[in-house]
Amino acid sequence: MANITAADVNKLRTITGAGMMDCKKALVEADGDFDKAIENLRKKGQKVAANRADRESSEGAVIAVVNADKTAGVVISLNCETDFVAKNESFVKLANDLANLAINFDTKEAFLATDFNGITVEEKLIEQTGVIGEKIEIGSFERLEGAFVGSYIHAGNRIATLVSLSANVAGAEEASRNVAMQAAAMAPIALNEEGVDSAIIEKEIEIAKDLLRQEGKPEAMLENIAKGKLGRFFKDNTLVNQDYIKDSKLSVSEYIKSVDASLTVTGFKRVALA
């Protein structure tokens, strides 16, 4: 029987993030073999993950990261089952570490398959499921590229956004953050009118027509009047047309033009926990 010291337990705990008693037990079962102990902890994670596969993981941490030259960003959500775990310092650190790795990938699948300290990201999530005792998974993975990309993470890590601008001009850093904050707060459904799904537009027209009928408007006039009301819908629900939250006298588009006359918002991504 190997002599398991406190230093051995602490070393395994540092490597895996598992609890002290779990680490001691794994080392005892592995007769002091670190590689075997780590494998034992991963097997435990697989068992817990299988048992909790049908659980809802609607809590977590949403993190946005932008690369060094501000031309690409990624937003991911590291999901768990409870708010208690989501607020844990080590869980938030893991979410940030994963987001900083995710910036190097175009797809969620490639990200999950990449190396994370000797194992894949997907294997790390299974391992942490065993450590934490809750279902842990990557929920959302959104990437955005542009001439200049800025980000915003709302307090509590429940909402994060990315915004791309048409050029890297003086003031782009602050402007992109302000518009990213706008997207977080106002939850637009699209960048502009062209980005709104046709099914949504048709639904809004039908809603408007029903209201007009209740007001007694002639049936022949309903279509044109309803389409005319779409302007308000676009203003409320598309990012560049919304009133700018820091100055309601301006639209977001007008605010961006005040930074630089040639500047436009070219895209955004928004991830929020339910």
Buried (B, 14 or more C-beta within 10 A) or exposed (E): EEEBEEEBBEBBBEBBBBBEEBBBBBBBEBEBBBEBBBEBBBBBBBEBBEEBEEEEBBBBBBBBBBBEEBBBBBBBBBBBBBBEBBEBEEBBEBBBBBBEBBBEBEEBEEBBEEEBEEBBBBBBBBBBBBBBBBBBBBBBBBBBBBBBBBBBBBEEBBBBBBBBBBEBBEBBBEBBBBBBBBBBBBBBBBBBBEBBEEEEBEEBBEEBBEBBEEEEBEEEEBEEBBBEBBEEBBEEBBBBBBBBBEEEEBBBBBBBBBBBEEBBBBBBBBBBBE
